[in-house]
């Protein structure tokens, strides 16, 4: 079981990354749209991995459970990309 200090540190890291995403959005112009979009997607993926690994305790589960979660993650990512494609 992880300590409270570890969970607090992870919370602070997630907060900082979320703040960085909002700051990145302030620089959003047509010229750098895809760069900012890519950076925000990378940050979001990293945050999702941290949340799944620590708060959902996937680091302590058997690998088969992690693989099932990855299948769901890739499915959600595919749907997000398809929705973004239909909007653009």
Secondary structure in CASP SS format (residue, H / E / C, confidence):
PFRMAT SS
TARGET T0000
AUTHOR 0000-0000-0000
METHOD secondary structure of the structure
MODEL  1
X C 1.00
X C 1.00
X C 1.00
X H 1.00
X H 1.00
X H 1.00
X H 1.00
X H 1.00
X H 1.00
X H 1.00
X H 1.00
X H 1.00
X H 1.00
X H 1.00
X H 1.00
X H 1.00
X H 1.00
X H 1.00
X H 1.00
X H 1.00
X H 1.00
X H 1.00
X H 1.00
X H 1.00
X H 1.00
X H 1.00
X C 1.00
X C 1.00
X C 1.00
X C 1.00
X C 1.00
X C 1.00
X H 1.00
X H 1.00
X H 1.00
X H 1.00
X H 1.00
X H 1.00
X H 1.00
X H 1.00
X H 1.00
X H 1.00
X H 1.00
X H 1.00
X H 1.00
X H 1.00
X H 1.00
X H 1.00
X H 1.00
X H 1.00
X H 1.00
X H 1.00
X H 1.00
X H 1.00
X H 1.00
X C 1.00
X C 1.00
X H 1.00
X H 1.00
X H 1.00
X C 1.00
X C 1.00
X H 1.00
X H 1.00
X H 1.00
X H 1.00
X H 1.00
X H 1.00
X H 1.00
X H 1.00
X H 1.00
X H 1.00
X H 1.00
X H 1.00
X H 1.00
X H 1.00
X H 1.00
X H 1.00
X H 1.00
X H 1.00
X H 1.00
X H 1.00
X H 1.00
X H 1.00
X H 1.00
X H 1.00
X H 1.00
X C 1.00
END
